[in-house]
Amino acid sequence: MEIKVCGMREPENIQALMDQIQPDWMGLIFYPKSPRYVSDQEESKLKELPIRKVGVFVNETAEGILKKVQEFGLSAIQLHGIESPDFVRDLKHKTNAELWKVISVGGQIDWKTLEGYLPYVDKFLFDTATQAHGGSGKKFDWEILKTYPFDKGFLLSGGLDEESAAEVLALRRQIPQLEGVDLNSKFEDAPGLKNIEKLKNYKNRLIHSGTDNH
């Protein structure tokens, strides 16, 4: 299971994350309305870090996204707004970074609306629908994902906490396209400041719960 820790910003906290958690991905939020917003002033501290960085964007222009890819050395672009398949296709031609499309889940999902993204995205990310575009700390009904019809892998987000590791692994046994988790607000002491012990506990549960079932 891949682990992405999103909403990072503070250099000492990031160093502890890399040393003790070693997640597969670290998310940087470039949405100005987010309390975890990363400003241009952070560039020099974050660009050269030896970790795969995901930039989170909400209805940003292609030019704005590509600028951040260069400035922060992003390995992936997470599109968290209402970006169309055409927008994603055009962006795909302009970057080597992975493209992830967030699907905000309120009620049921019409899977046909996702088909246009399939040729261009590297993965989907399912999150709880909120006005603030993520970070709500609330779960959606995971039963919805059991009808997921595509081979494309996806990450699970929205209200994951220390207790959810076994539940996530149980879901993965039913839906092998579930590649990993996106951890954020339930693992924070303050916006943008992660609790390393909580993350460590979650990672251990994810590893050991998975081992118990083989």
C-alpha atoms as an extended CHARMM CRD file, in Angstrom:
* protein
*
       214  EXT
         1         1  MET       CA              0.0000000000        0.0000000000        0.0000000000  PROA      1               0.0000000000
         2         2  GLU       CA              1.3420000000        3.3980000000       -0.9720000000  PROA      2               0.0000000000
         3         3  ILE       CA              1.2170000000        6.1200000000        1.6600000000  PROA      3               0.0000000000
         4         4  LYS       CA              0.8410000000        9.7680000000        0.7160000000  PROA      4               0.0000000000
         5         5  VAL       CA              1.0240000000       12.3390000000        3.5020000000  PROA      5               0.0000000000
         6         6  CYS       CA             -0.6040000000       15.5480000000        2.3300000000  PROA      6               0.0000000000
         7         7  GLY       CA             -0.5720000000       19.1260000000        3.5550000000  PROA      7               0.0000000000
         8         8  MET       CA              3.0930000000       19.2810000000        4.5800000000  PROA      8               0.0000000000
         9         9  ARG       CA              4.8930000000       22.6040000000        4.9250000000  PROA      9               0.0000000000
        10        10  GLU       CA              7.1960000000       22.9480000000        7.9380000000  PROA      10              0.0000000000
        11        11  PRO       CA             10.8530000000       21.9630000000        7.2560000000  PROA      11              0.0000000000
        12        12  GLU       CA             11.5270000000       20.2570000000       10.6170000000  PROA      12              0.0000000000
        13        13  ASN       CA              8.2470000000       18.3610000000       10.4050000000  PROA      13              0.0000000000
        14        14  ILE       CA              9.0750000000       17.2840000000        6.8380000000  PROA      14              0.0000000000
        15        15  GLN       CA             12.5250000000       16.0860000000        7.9040000000  PROA      15              0.0000000000
        16        16  ALA       CA             10.9730000000       13.9780000000       10.6700000000  PROA      16              0.0000000000
        17        17  LEU       CA              8.4730000000       12.6120000000        8.1490000000  PROA      17              0.0000000000
        18        18  MET       CA             11.2680000000       11.5600000000        5.7760000000  PROA      18              0.0000000000
        19        19  ASP       CA             13.4280000000       10.0900000000        8.5530000000  PROA      19              0.0000000000
        20        20  GLN       CA             10.7460000000        8.1840000000       10.4570000000  PROA      20              0.0000000000
        21        21  ILE       CA              7.8440000000        7.5240000000        8.0640000000  PROA      21              0.0000000000
        22        22  GLN       CA              9.4230000000        7.4840000000        4.6040000000  PROA      22              0.0000000000
        23        23  PRO       CA              6.0900000000        7.8450000000        2.7820000000  PROA      23              0.0000000000
        24        24  ASP       CA              5.8440000000        7.1210000000       -0.9240000000  PROA      24              0.0000000000
        25        25  TRP       CA              4.5210000000       10.6350000000       -1.5940000000  PROA      25              0.0000000000
        26        26  MET       CA              4.3980000000       13.9990000000        0.1490000000  PROA      26              0.0000000000
        27        27  GLY       CA              1.6390000000       16.4400000000       -0.7650000000  PROA      27              0.0000000000
        28        28  LEU       CA              2.1430000000       20.1970000000       -1.0550000000  PROA      28              0.0000000000
        29        29  ILE       CA             -1.0410000000       22.2470000000       -1.3020000000  PROA      29              0.0000000000
        30        30  PHE       CA             -0.9900000000       25.1720000000       -3.7200000000  PROA      30              0.0000000000
        31        31  TYR       CA             -4.5950000000       26.2460000000       -3.1510000000  PROA      31              0.0000000000
        32        32  PRO       CA             -4.4650000000       29.7430000000       -1.5940000000  PROA      32              0.0000000000
        33        33  LYS       CA             -7.6430000000       29.2510000000        0.4760000000  PROA      33              0.0000000000
        34        34  SER       CA             -6.2410000000       26.1910000000        2.2430000000  PROA      34              0.0000000000
        35        35  PRO       CA             -4.8420000000       26.5790000000        5.7900000000  PROA      35              0.0000000000
        36        36  ARG       CA             -2.0300000000       24.2930000000        4.5510000000  PROA      36              0.0000000000
        37        37  TYR       CA             -1.1360000000       26.5430000000        1.6210000000  PROA      37              0.0000000000
        38        38  VAL       CA              2.4950000000       26.4800000000        0.5000000000  PROA      38              0.0000000000
        39        39  SER       CA              3.7150000000       29.8910000000       -0.6720000000  PROA      39              0.0000000000
        40        40  ASP       CA              6.5200000000       30.6870000000       -3.1190000000  PROA      40              0.0000000000
        41        41  GLN       CA              8.7140000000       31.5900000000       -0.1280000000  PROA      41              0.0000000000
        42        42  GLU       CA              9.0020000000       27.8840000000        0.7310000000  PROA      42              0.0000000000
        43        43  GLU       CA             10.5390000000       26.9600000000       -2.6360000000  PROA      43              0.0000000000
        44        44  SER       CA             14.2130000000       27.0000000000       -1.6060000000  PROA      44              0.0000000000
        45        45  LYS       CA             13.5070000000       24.7540000000        1.4130000000  PROA      45              0.0000000000
        46        46  LEU       CA             11.3730000000       22.2160000000       -0.4350000000  PROA      46              0.0000000000
        47        47  LYS       CA             12.5920000000       21.8690000000       -4.0230000000  PROA      47              0.0000000000
        48        48  GLU       CA             15.6100000000       19.6120000000       -3.4860000000  PROA      48              0.0000000000
        49        49  LEU       CA             14.1300000000       17.3470000000       -0.8230000000  PROA      49              0.0000000000
        50        50  PRO       CA             14.7420000000       13.6590000000       -1.6690000000  PROA      50              0.0000000000
        51        51  ILE       CA             11.0810000000       12.6560000000       -1.6290000000  PROA      51              0.0000000000
        52        52  ARG       CA              8.4400000000       12.4130000000       -4.3480000000  PROA      52              0.0000000000
        53        53  LYS       CA              6.3190000000       15.5430000000       -4.1010000000  PROA      53              0.0000000000
        54        54  VAL       CA              2.7120000000       15.8940000000       -5.2400000000  PROA      54              0.0000000000
        55        55  GLY       CA              1.3690000000       19.3770000000       -5.9290000000  PROA      55              0.0000000000
        56        56  VAL       CA             -2.3300000000       19.8220000000       -5.0830000000  PROA      56              0.0000000000
        57        57  PHE       CA             -4.1790000000       22.3200000000       -7.2830000000  PROA      57              0.0000000000
        58        58  VAL       CA             -7.7800000000       23.5450000000       -7.4420000000  PROA      58              0.0000000000
        59        59  ASN       CA             -8.9100000000       24.9600000000      -10.8020000000  PROA      59              0.0000000000
        60        60  GLU       CA             -5.4510000000       26.4210000000      -11.4620000000  PROA      60              0.0000000000
        61        61  THR       CA             -4.3030000000       27.3800000000      -14.9630000000  PROA      61              0.0000000000
        62        62  ALA       CA             -2.0100000000       25.0040000000      -16.8360000000  PROA      62              0.0000000000
        63        63  GLU       CA              0.6730000000       27.7040000000      -16.8020000000  PROA      63              0.0000000000
        64        64  GLY       CA              0.3710000000       28.1110000000      -13.0330000000  PROA      64              0.0000000000
        65        65  ILE       CA              0.6250000000       24.3590000000      -12.4980000000  PROA      65              0.0000000000
        66        66  LEU       CA              3.6570000000       23.9290000000      -14.7540000000  PROA      66              0.0000000000
        67        67  LYS       CA              5.4120000000       26.8170000000      -13.0130000000  PROA      67              0.0000000000
        68        68  LYS       CA              5.0260000000       25.0660000000       -9.6430000000  PROA      68              0.0000000000
        69        69  VAL       CA              6.2080000000       21.7460000000      -11.1350000000  PROA      69              0.0000000000
        70        70  GLN       CA              9.4750000000       23.4470000000      -12.0830000000  PROA      70              0.0000000000
        71        71  GLU       CA              9.8710000000       25.5610000000       -8.9550000000  PROA      71              0.0000000000
        72        72  PHE       CA              9.2000000000       22.7680000000       -6.4490000000  PROA      72              0.0000000000
        73        73  GLY       CA             10.4320000000       19.7330000000       -8.3880000000  PROA      73              0.0000000000
        74        74  LEU       CA              7.0320000000       18.0070000000       -8.3950000000  PROA      74              0.0000000000
        75        75  SER       CA              6.7340000000       14.3560000000       -9.4150000000  PROA      75              0.0000000000
        76        76  ALA       CA              2.9390000000       14.4050000000       -9.5920000000  PROA      76              0.0000000000
        77        77  ILE       CA              0.0850000000       16.8640000000      -10.1090000000  PROA      77              0.0000000000
        78        78  GLN       CA             -3.1390000000       16.3380000000       -8.1480000000  PROA      78              0.0000000000
        79        79  LEU       CA             -6.1280000000       18.1030000000       -9.6990000000  PROA      79              0.0000000000
        80        80  HSD       CA             -8.7050000000       18.7620000000       -6.9890000000  PROA      80              0.0000000000
        81        81  GLY       CA            -11.1460000000       21.0380000000       -8.7950000000  PROA      81              0.0000000000
        82        82  ILE       CA            -13.5520000000       20.6680000000      -11.7200000000  PROA      82              0.0000000000
        83        83  GLU       CA            -10.8110000000       20.2120000000      -14.3210000000  PROA      83              0.0000000000
        84        84  SER       CA            -12.2300000000       18.7040000000      -17.5270000000  PROA      84              0.0000000000
        85        85  PRO       CA            -10.8280000000       15.7240000000      -19.4570000000  PROA      85              0.0000000000
        86        86  ASP       CA             -9.7660000000       18.1880000000      -22.1830000000  PROA      86              0.0000000000
        87        87  PHE       CA             -7.7890000000       20.2210000000      -19.6400000000  PROA      87              0.0000000000
        88        88  VAL       CA             -6.1040000000       17.0640000000      -18.3460000000  PROA      88              0.0000000000
        89        89  ARG       CA             -5.2950000000       15.9090000000      -21.8860000000  PROA      89              0.0000000000
        90        90  ASP       CA             -3.6730000000       19.2350000000      -22.7640000000  PROA      90              0.0000000000
        91        91  LEU       CA             -1.6900000000       19.2310000000      -19.5160000000  PROA      91              0.0000000000
        92        92  LYS       CA             -0.5030000000       15.6770000000      -20.2020000000  PROA      92              0.0000000000
        93        93  HSD       CA              1.2370000000       16.8920000000      -23.3680000000  PROA      93              0.0000000000
        94        94  LYS       CA              3.1740000000       19.5420000000      -21.4390000000  PROA      94              0.0000000000
        95        95  THR       CA              4.6620000000       17.6440000000      -18.5080000000  PROA      95              0.0000000000
        96        96  ASN       CA              6.2880000000       14.3740000000      -17.5160000000  PROA      96              0.0000000000
        97        97  ALA       CA              4.8130000000       14.5860000000      -14.0170000000  PROA      97              0.0000000000
        98        98  GLU       CA              2.1370000000       12.0560000000      -13.1070000000  PROA      98              0.0000000000
        99        99  LEU       CA             -1.4310000000       13.3510000000      -13.2870000000  PROA      99              0.0000000000
       100       100  TRP       CA             -3.9260000000       12.4260000000      -10.5730000000  PROA      100             0.0000000000
       101       101  LYS       CA             -7.5900000000       13.4220000000      -10.7600000000  PROA      101             0.0000000000
       102       102  VAL       CA             -9.5280000000       13.8170000000       -7.5360000000  PROA      102             0.0000000000
       103       103  ILE       CA            -13.1330000000       12.6540000000       -7.5540000000  PROA      103             0.0000000000
       104       104  SER       CA            -15.1130000000       14.3250000000       -4.7710000000  PROA      104             0.0000000000
       105       105  VAL       CA            -17.6970000000       11.8720000000       -3.4860000000  PROA      105             0.0000000000
       106       106  GLY       CA            -21.0050000000       13.0770000000       -2.1130000000  PROA      106             0.0000000000
       107       107  GLY       CA            -23.6100000000       10.5020000000       -3.1090000000  PROA      107             0.0000000000
       108       108  GLN       CA            -23.3470000000        7.8990000000       -5.8240000000  PROA      108             0.0000000000
       109       109  ILE       CA            -20.7830000000        8.1750000000       -8.6410000000  PROA      109             0.0000000000
       110       110  ASP       CA            -21.7340000000        7.9930000000      -12.3040000000  PROA      110             0.0000000000
       111       111  TRP       CA            -18.6960000000        6.0370000000      -13.4900000000  PROA      111             0.0000000000
       112       112  LYS       CA            -19.2810000000        7.1070000000      -17.1030000000  PROA      112             0.0000000000
       113       113  THR       CA            -18.2790000000       10.6630000000      -16.1600000000  PROA      113             0.0000000000
       114       114  LEU       CA            -14.7750000000        9.3700000000      -15.3710000000  PROA      114             0.0000000000
       115       115  GLU       CA            -14.1990000000        7.5960000000      -18.6860000000  PROA      115             0.0000000000
       116       116  GLY       CA            -12.8940000000       10.7240000000      -20.4220000000  PROA      116             0.0000000000
       117       117  TYR       CA            -10.0060000000       10.9550000000      -17.9390000000  PROA      117             0.0000000000
       118       118  LEU       CA             -8.7980000000        7.3670000000      -18.3060000000  PROA      118             0.0000000000
       119       119  PRO       CA             -6.2840000000        7.8960000000      -21.1600000000  PROA      119             0.0000000000
       120       120  TYR       CA             -4.6040000000       10.8390000000      -19.4180000000  PROA      120             0.0000000000
       121       121  VAL       CA             -4.4990000000       10.2430000000      -15.6560000000  PROA      121             0.0000000000
       122       122  ASP       CA             -2.0910000000        7.9770000000      -13.8170000000  PROA      122             0.0000000000
       123       123  LYS       CA             -4.5160000000        7.4450000000      -10.9740000000  PROA      123             0.0000000000
       124       124  PHE       CA             -7.7220000000        8.6750000000       -9.4190000000  PROA      124             0.0000000000
       125       125  LEU       CA             -8.0600000000        9.8420000000       -5.8310000000  PROA      125             0.0000000000
       126       126  PHE       CA            -11.4310000000        9.5400000000       -4.1080000000  PROA      126             0.0000000000
       127       127  ASP       CA            -12.0870000000       12.1180000000       -1.3910000000  PROA      127             0.0000000000
       128       128  THR       CA            -15.0960000000       13.3520000000        0.5680000000  PROA      128             0.0000000000
       129       129  ALA       CA            -16.8960000000       16.1840000000       -1.2090000000  PROA      129             0.0000000000
       130       130  THR       CA            -16.4990000000       19.4890000000        0.6620000000  PROA      130             0.0000000000
       131       131  GLN       CA            -16.7300000000       23.1910000000       -0.1000000000  PROA      131             0.0000000000
       132       132  ALA       CA            -13.0920000000       23.5330000000        0.9640000000  PROA      132             0.0000000000
       133       133  HSD       CA            -11.7940000000       20.9110000000       -1.5240000000  PROA      133             0.0000000000
       134       134  GLY       CA            -10.4690000000       18.3710000000        0.9680000000  PROA      134             0.0000000000
       135       135  GLY       CA             -9.0950000000       18.3280000000        4.5020000000  PROA      135             0.0000000000
       136       136  SER       CA            -12.5570000000       17.8350000000        6.0010000000  PROA      136             0.0000000000
       137       137  GLY       CA            -11.6340000000       14.9040000000        8.2530000000  PROA      137             0.0000000000
       138       138  LYS       CA            -14.8750000000       13.2010000000        7.1220000000  PROA      138             0.0000000000
       139       139  LYS       CA            -15.2930000000        9.8150000000        5.4680000000  PROA      139             0.0000000000
       140       140  PHE       CA            -17.6050000000        9.0660000000        2.5650000000  PROA      140             0.0000000000
       141       141  ASP       CA            -19.4480000000        5.7680000000        2.0650000000  PROA      141             0.0000000000
       142       142  TRP       CA            -16.7690000000        3.3610000000        0.8210000000  PROA      142             0.0000000000
       143       143  GLU       CA            -19.4750000000        0.9460000000       -0.3740000000  PROA      143             0.0000000000
       144       144  ILE       CA            -19.7210000000        3.1780000000       -3.4500000000  PROA      144             0.0000000000
       145       145  LEU       CA            -16.2330000000        2.0930000000       -4.5290000000  PROA      145             0.0000000000
       146       146  LYS       CA            -17.2000000000       -1.5820000000       -4.6810000000  PROA      146             0.0000000000
       147       147  THR       CA            -18.7270000000       -0.9520000000       -8.1140000000  PROA      147             0.0000000000
       148       148  TYR       CA            -15.5230000000        0.6990000000       -9.4350000000  PROA      148             0.0000000000
       149       149  PRO       CA            -15.3360000000       -0.5850000000      -13.0320000000  PROA      149             0.0000000000
       150       150  PHE       CA            -11.8500000000        0.4350000000      -14.2190000000  PROA      150             0.0000000000
       151       151  ASP       CA             -8.3790000000       -1.1240000000      -14.0880000000  PROA      151             0.0000000000
       152       152  LYS       CA             -6.8630000000        2.2670000000      -13.2500000000  PROA      152             0.0000000000
       153       153  GLY       CA             -5.4260000000        2.3950000000       -9.7340000000  PROA      153             0.0000000000
       154       154  PHE       CA             -6.6460000000        4.8790000000       -7.1450000000  PROA      154             0.0000000000
       155       155  LEU       CA             -5.8660000000        6.3470000000       -3.7290000000  PROA      155             0.0000000000
       156       156  LEU       CA             -8.3590000000        6.6170000000       -0.8940000000  PROA      156             0.0000000000
       157       157  SER       CA             -8.7180000000        9.8690000000        1.0370000000  PROA      157             0.0000000000
       158       158  GLY       CA            -11.1830000000       11.5300000000        3.3730000000  PROA      158             0.0000000000
       159       159  GLY       CA            -11.2540000000       11.1490000000        7.1420000000  PROA      159             0.0000000000
       160       160  LEU       CA             -8.6910000000        8.3560000000        7.4120000000  PROA      160             0.0000000000
       161       161  ASP       CA             -7.3730000000        8.0250000000       10.9720000000  PROA      161             0.0000000000
       162       162  GLU       CA             -5.2440000000        5.6670000000       13.0770000000  PROA      162             0.0000000000
       163       163  GLU       CA             -8.1370000000        3.2240000000       13.4840000000  PROA      163             0.0000000000
       164       164  SER       CA             -8.8760000000        2.8260000000        9.7710000000  PROA      164             0.0000000000
       165       165  ALA       CA             -5.8780000000        0.7400000000        8.6430000000  PROA      165             0.0000000000
       166       166  ALA       CA             -7.5440000000       -2.6720000000        8.9710000000  PROA      166             0.0000000000
       167       167  GLU       CA            -10.7070000000       -1.3680000000        7.2790000000  PROA      167             0.0000000000
       168       168  VAL       CA             -8.6560000000       -0.0230000000        4.3670000000  PROA      168             0.0000000000
       169       169  LEU       CA             -6.8870000000       -3.3550000000        3.9180000000  PROA      169             0.0000000000
       170       170  ALA       CA            -10.2160000000       -5.1860000000        3.9920000000  PROA      170             0.0000000000
       171       171  LEU       CA            -11.4390000000       -2.8820000000        1.2400000000  PROA      171             0.0000000000
       172       172  ARG       CA             -8.3240000000       -3.5400000000       -0.7880000000  PROA      172             0.0000000000
       173       173  ARG       CA             -8.9630000000       -7.2760000000       -0.6810000000  PROA      173             0.0000000000
       174       174  GLN       CA            -12.2800000000       -6.5560000000       -2.4030000000  PROA      174             0.0000000000
       175       175  ILE       CA            -10.9470000000       -3.8440000000       -4.7350000000  PROA      175             0.0000000000
       176       176  PRO       CA             -7.3410000000       -4.5620000000       -5.8060000000  PROA      176             0.0000000000
       177       177  GLN       CA             -7.2030000000       -1.2640000000       -7.7340000000  PROA      177             0.0000000000
       178       178  LEU       CA             -6.9460000000        0.4780000000       -4.3470000000  PROA      178             0.0000000000
       179       179  GLU       CA             -3.2330000000        1.3220000000       -4.4090000000  PROA      179             0.0000000000
       180       180  GLY       CA             -2.8340000000        3.4380000000       -1.3250000000  PROA      180             0.0000000000
       181       181  VAL       CA             -4.0180000000        6.0490000000        1.1360000000  PROA      181             0.0000000000
       182       182  ASP       CA             -3.8450000000        9.8300000000        1.3900000000  PROA      182             0.0000000000
       183       183  LEU       CA             -3.4020000000       10.9680000000        4.9940000000  PROA      183             0.0000000000
       184       184  ASN       CA             -3.9950000000       14.5260000000        6.1530000000  PROA      184             0.0000000000
       185       185  SER       CA             -6.1400000000       16.2720000000        8.7580000000  PROA      185             0.0000000000
       186       186  LYS       CA             -6.6570000000       13.3900000000       11.2350000000  PROA      186             0.0000000000
       187       187  PHE       CA             -2.8760000000       13.1760000000       11.6720000000  PROA      187             0.0000000000
       188       188  GLU       CA             -2.2810000000       16.8400000000       12.4720000000  PROA      188             0.0000000000
       189       189  ASP       CA             -1.4690000000       18.8380000000       15.5870000000  PROA      189             0.0000000000
       190       190  ALA       CA             -2.2320000000       21.9960000000       13.5860000000  PROA      190             0.0000000000
       191       191  PRO       CA             -2.8800000000       22.6980000000        9.8770000000  PROA      191             0.0000000000
       192       192  GLY       CA              0.2980000000       21.8030000000        7.9860000000  PROA      192             0.0000000000
       193       193  LEU       CA              1.9400000000       20.2470000000       11.0690000000  PROA      193             0.0000000000
       194       194  LYS       CA              1.7480000000       16.4430000000       11.2100000000  PROA      194             0.0000000000
       195       195  ASN       CA              1.8920000000       14.2430000000       14.3090000000  PROA      195             0.0000000000
       196       196  ILE       CA              4.7140000000       11.8480000000       13.4510000000  PROA      196             0.0000000000
       197       197  GLU       CA              3.7620000000        9.3140000000       16.1530000000  PROA      197             0.0000000000
       198       198  LYS       CA              0.2210000000        9.0220000000       14.7910000000  PROA      198             0.0000000000
       199       199  LEU       CA              1.5910000000        8.4830000000       11.2790000000  PROA      199             0.0000000000
       200       200  LYS       CA              4.0550000000        5.8890000000       12.5720000000  PROA      200             0.0000000000
       201       201  ASN       CA              1.2610000000        4.0570000000       14.3630000000  PROA      201             0.0000000000
       202       202  TYR       CA             -0.8800000000        4.0440000000       11.2140000000  PROA      202             0.0000000000
       203       203  LYS       CA              1.9470000000        2.7760000000        9.0220000000  PROA      203             0.0000000000
       204       204  ASN       CA              2.7160000000       -0.0290000000       11.4860000000  PROA      204             0.0000000000
       205       205  ARG       CA             -0.9380000000       -1.0520000000       11.5570000000  PROA      205             0.0000000000
       206       206  LEU       CA             -1.0870000000       -1.0120000000        7.7750000000  PROA      206             0.0000000000
       207       207  ILE       CA              1.9910000000       -3.2440000000        7.5260000000  PROA      207             0.0000000000
       208       208  HSD       CA              1.1200000000       -5.6580000000       10.3230000000  PROA      208             0.0000000000
       209       209  SER       CA             -2.5820000000       -5.9580000000        9.5180000000  PROA      209             0.0000000000
       210       210  GLY       CA             -1.6150000000       -6.7490000000        5.9440000000  PROA      210             0.0000000000
       211       211  THR       CA              0.8820000000       -9.3920000000        7.0490000000  PROA      211             0.0000000000
       212       212  ASP       CA             -1.6530000000      -11.1000000000        9.3140000000  PROA      212             0.0000000000
       213       213  ASN       CA             -3.9110000000      -11.8610000000        6.3850000000  PROA      213             0.0000000000
       214       214  HSD       CA             -1.4140000000      -13.7170000000        4.1750000000  PROA      214             0.0000000000
